[in-house]
């Protein structure tokens, strides 16, 4: 939905490209705040809890962004959206590194391929949908989709044991 933030804000009379830039900057700031709190979140929620809560927070924020009547509130919501997004994204990225410890690089490469392909295809699909359903419905629908992912994300398997780094062969 990010390619359509400016159009959504113009349609809601909340600003134009400048304000949309601030909104996306707030998303990034939410991610930065997440980095300061991640250790506490892992201890309190675990990875599965972070994935479920992150999907829920991000989904609720997208629905609220679809409907919010004030620029200040929208900017705050984008900050919280960034926080929630990074909770689920980083959890999935960590889990990808643990799928095949002997082939971590390949696992992360596969995750990144699907992540960025999904973003590209999602933007193409959203571009087709926005003309049919409108930006409010697009943002709200994306939020509902993320909330629908919250339960399966919260059921992701927990670590059975700490992941140990592979020993390095000094002769290699």
N, C-alpha and C positions, 0 to 999 in steps of 0.2 A: 504493500500500500504506500510505501514511501514516495514513489514517483508522483503520487497524487495528493500529497500533503498540501502543496500550494493551491491546487485547484479546490480542494476541500475548504481551505481557509478562506479563499476568495468567495466561494459559494455561501459560506456562513457569515460573511462580512467580518471576518476576524483578522484580516490582513492580506498580504500578498507574499511575494517571494522572500522578502526580508524576514518577515515574521515566520515563514515556513523554515527558513534557515535557522532561526533561533530555536524553533521547535525541535528540529533535528539535532541541533547542538545540545539541547536539554536531554535528548535520548542518550547522547554520548556521555553527558555528565552523570546520568543515572548509572551507566556502565562503570564509570570511574568510582562512584560511591560504592557500587557492588564490590569492586576490588578491595576496598578498605574493610568491608564487612564479611568477606567470603569465609574467612577462618571461623568466625562465630557461627555463620549459617551452616557450615559443614558439621560443626560439633552439635548444634542444636537440632538440625533437620535431617542431616545425612543427605547423600546425593539424590536418592529417590524423592525425599521430601522437598528438596530444592527444585527438582524438575517439576513436580506437581504444583507447588506454590508459584513457581516462576510462570508456568503456563496460565494459571488462574489469574495472577496479577496482570500479566500482559494482555490477556483476553478482556478482562474487565476494563482495563485502561483503553483499549481500542474501542470498545462499545461506548465508553464515556466520551472519548475524543469525537466519536461520530455525532454526539448529541450536545456537547458542551456549548454554552452560550457566551463564554467570556475568554478572551485571549490569555489572561494570566492563569486561569484554571487549565486551559489547554496546554500551556507551556509546562506547568507542574505535572500534568498527566503524562506528557512525553518523557519527563524525567523518570517518573515511576515506571513507565513502559520500558525504558532502557534498563532499569534495574531488574525488572521481571524477566525481560528477554535474556539478559546475560545470565540469570540464574538457570534457565533451561538450556541455553546454548552451551555454556561452559560445562554443565553437567554432562550433556550428551557428548561433548568433545572429550572429556575425561574418560567416559565409558568407552568411547571408540579406541582410546589408547590401550585399554585393558582387554579388548576383545581377543587379541592375539599378541601377547607380550613379545614374542619373538619377531613379530612383523609390525611393530608399532607404526613405523613410517607409512607402510602400505595401508594400515587401518585408518590413520588420520587422513591420508590422501584420498581414500575412498569417501570418508565422511565429508571432507572439503568439497569433493566433486559433487556429491549429492546436495550439499548445503548451497553451493553457489549455482548449480543447475536449477535447484528449486527456486532460488531468488529470481533467476532470469525467466524461467517459465511462469512463475507467479506474476511477474510484472506484465508479461504478455497476456496472460489470462485476465488479469485485473484491467488491463487496457481495453479488452473486449467487453468486460462486464460493466465497467463504469458508465459506458454510454447507454446500457440497457437498464441498469438498476439505480445508478446515481452514487455519488461518493459517500453519502451517509450510510447507505445500505452496504456498500463495499467495506467500509471500516467496521461497521457492526458485524457483518458476516465474518470478517477475519477474526474479530474478537470471539465470536461464538465458536469458530473453528479451533482457536487456541484453548478455549475453556473445555471443549470436547476432548482435547488431548491431555488435559490435566490428570484425569483418572488413570489412563494407561501410563502416563509418565511417572505418576506416583507409585506405580506397581513395578517399575524397573527393578531388576534383581539387585540386591545389595551385594557389596563386596564380601566374598567369603574369607579372604585373607588379604593383607597388604600386598601391593604389587611391588616386587623386588626388581631392581634394575638387573639386566642381563650382565653376567660377568664379562669383562673385556679381556680378550686374549692379548697379552703384551707382545707376543711374537708376530701378530698380524699387522 
